[in-house]
Amino acid sequence: MSLGGLTLPLAGCTNDAAEGGTESDDGGEGSDGGDGGAGDDGTGNETDDEITTTAGSGQQEFSGNGDALTDDFDIGGGLTIVEAVHDGGGEFGIRLMPVDDGNGTLFVDSTGSYDGRTAWHLPGGSYRLSVVAGGDWEVLIQQPRDESGESPPLSFSGNGNDVHGPFEFDGTYRPSGDYGGDRFIVHFLSATGDTREFLFHDGSIGNPPSFEFHDVGYIEVKSDGEWSVEID
C-alpha cells in the first residue's frame, strides 16, 4: 500500500483507540468528548510506540496495524485533508483529536477495505490520530493552502470518498453529477478560509441548485460507488 507516491512500512500496534462521539447528517464528520493526556487514549488504555510516523512539509504520515492512538503532533489550522488506506476486515475509523479539549473530528467511518480522501477545516493546535482498524493501515494528513487553481468548467470522476482540487471559483456555477452506488454527497471547501458548503447529494441530483463562490477551494465527494461531477 502507498500514499502520495510513497511506500510506508507497516508496524503492529496493540493499543485501543478512542471511540464514540456523534456523527453529522452526511455520515462523514462528527465530534466526541473526553479527556486524554499523552500516552493515554482517554479510556485508561496506555498507548504504545509501534506506529511509523513521517513528518513532511505541511503533512504528516502514519502507518500501523489494528487500533492505534498516536503521539501529539501539530495542525496549523484550516483546511485538512486525510487520505487513508485500510487493508483488512471489520471497522475502520479515523479521528483527529485535539489534545487540549478531547473533542474529535471523524474523517473516516467505514467497514472493510478502504482507499479514499476526506476533508474538514480544523482549528490549529496539538492533535492525536485515533485509528480503529482490523488490519494494516496508512494515513496521510495534508494541509494545502493554495491561492490559485484550475477554473471551471470542471469535470472529474472517481470511486468512493475523494477530494479534488485546487479549483479557482469567481462567479456563479451550476453543478451536476452521476453516481452508481447508494450514497452520493458533494461539498465545497475553501483553501484559504473556513467555508464548507453542501452542493448536492443523491436526493437532489435531479436538479442541483447553482452556487456562488469567489475563492480557491476543493470539491469533496463522499460515495460508496463510482461517480462523476461536472461544474459549469
N, C-alpha and C positions, 0 to 999 in steps of 0.2 A: 504493500500500500504506500501511497505517496501523496503529499500535499504541496501545491505550489511548485511542482517540479523537483521537490526534494524527497529523498527516501529517508525515513526516520527509523532508527532501531526501536524495537518494542521491548518493554520490560514489564515484568509481572508486578502486580500491586494487590495487596490483600486488605486494605482498609475499607471501611464502609463510607460511602459518600453521603453527603447531606441530601435529604429528600423532603418531599412535601411541598406545600405552597399552593398558590392559586394560579389559575390559567385564564388568559383572556379569551374573548369570543372566538378568535380565529385559531385557537389551539396552539399558538406558537410562542407566546410570551407570557410571563407572569412573574410574581414576586412571592417570596416567602419570608417569614420572620424567624428569629432565632439567633442567639449569640454564639460565637465560637472563636477562640483565640488561635494563634498559630500553633500547629501541632495537634489541633482538636477539630473534629468535624461538626461540633455543635450538639452532638448526641452522646459525648463521653467516649467516643472511639478515637484512639490515637491514630494519627496518620503514619505512613512510612515513607521512605525516600526513594522507592523503586519506580520513579517516574522520570522519563527522559525529557529534559527541558532545553530548548534552544532559544536564545533571545536574539532578535534582529532589529533593524531599524524600523520602528513603527509596527512591530509584530512580535508575537510570542508563539512558540511551537511546543506542543506537549505530546507524549505518546505513552501508552501503558497497556495493561491487561486487566479487565474487570473494574470494579468500583475503585474510585480514587478521589482524593482531595489534595490539591497541590499546595505548595508554599505560596506565600504572598508574592504578588507582582503588581506593577503599576499599569493603570489605564489612564491615558491622557485626558479622557473626556470627549464626548461627541460620538460620531458615527463609529460603530464597532461591528465588524463582520466576522462571524465564526464559521469556518469551514471545518467539517468533521467527517471522518470515515470510521465505520464500525464493521468489523468482520466477526460476527458471532450471532447467537440467538438471544432471545429474551429482550428485556427492556434496554433502551439506550436513551439516556438523558444527559444534556449538557446545560449547566447552570453557572453563571458568573455571579459570585457572592462578594459584596463589599465587606471588608474586614471590620470597618468601624461600626456598622449597624446590623449586620447579619442578614439583611434583605438580599434576595437573589433575583436575577432575571433569567428566565428559562428560554434558551435558544433552540434546543432540540428536545423533542418528546416523541420517540419513535420506538419501533419494535423490530428486532432482527437486523439484517444488514442495512447500512445507511451510507450514503455518499452525497453530501449536499452542503449548501451555504444558507445562512440566515443572518439578519441584521437588526440592530437596535441602537438607539442613542443612549449612552451611559454617562453618568456623572464621573468626573475624574476622581482618582483615589487608588487605594490599595485593594486588590481583589484576590480571591482564590477561585480556582476552577474546580467545580464539583462534577464528577462523572459517575453515572450509573451505567454499567455495561456488562454484557455477557461474554465478551471476548476481547480481542485486540482492538485498540482504537488509536486514532491520531486526531489532534485538534490544532488548527492554525487560527490565531486571533490577529486580525488586521485592523488598523485604524487609518484608513485613507482620508486625506484632506485635499482632495482635488479642487482646483479652481477653474478647470476647463474640461471639456469632453465633447463627444460626438453629439451633433444636434439632430432633432427629428427632421424627416420621418425616420422611424426606427423599426426594425423587425428582428426578432431573435426567438429562439426556441430552446427547449431543454426537457429534462425529465426529473421529477421530484423537486425538492427545495433548491432554489438558486437565487443568486444576486447578480445583476448585470449593470455595468456602467464603467466609468462615469459618463453621464449624459448632461448636456447643457440645454436647459429649458429657458425660453424667454418669450412667453406668449400663452395662447390658449390651444389646447390639444385634445384630440379625441382618441381614446384607447379602444382596442378591440383584441379579441383573442379566441383561442380554441383549446380544448383540453380533452384528454382521453381517460381520465380517472374519475374519482368520486368527489374530489376536493380541489378547488382552484381559487386562490386568493392573490391579489396583486396590490402592492403598496409602492409608494414613492417615499424615499428618504433623502433628505438634503445632506450634502457632503460638508457644508460649511456651517450649518445651523443645527437646530433640533427638530425641524419639521418632519413629521411622519404622517403621510396621508393615505387613507384607503382609496383605491381607484375603482376596482370592481371585483366581483367574485363569481362563482358558478351560478348564483342566483340572479345576478344582474348582467350576465354576459350577453344577453339578447339585445340590450340597449344601454351600454355603459355611458354614464354622463361625461361630458367634457370636463377638463380641469385646467386651471391656470397656475403656472409656476414661473418664477424668474430666479432660477437658482441652478447650481450644479448638483446633481444627485444620482442616486442609484434606484433601480427598479428591483424589488424583491418579489419573487413568486414562490408561493407555497402550494404544493400539489402532491398527489400520490400517483401521478402518471405522467405521460407525455403532454406537452403543452406548447403553445406558440403565443406571442404577444406582438401586436403592432401598435405604434403610436404615430398618428399623422397630425 
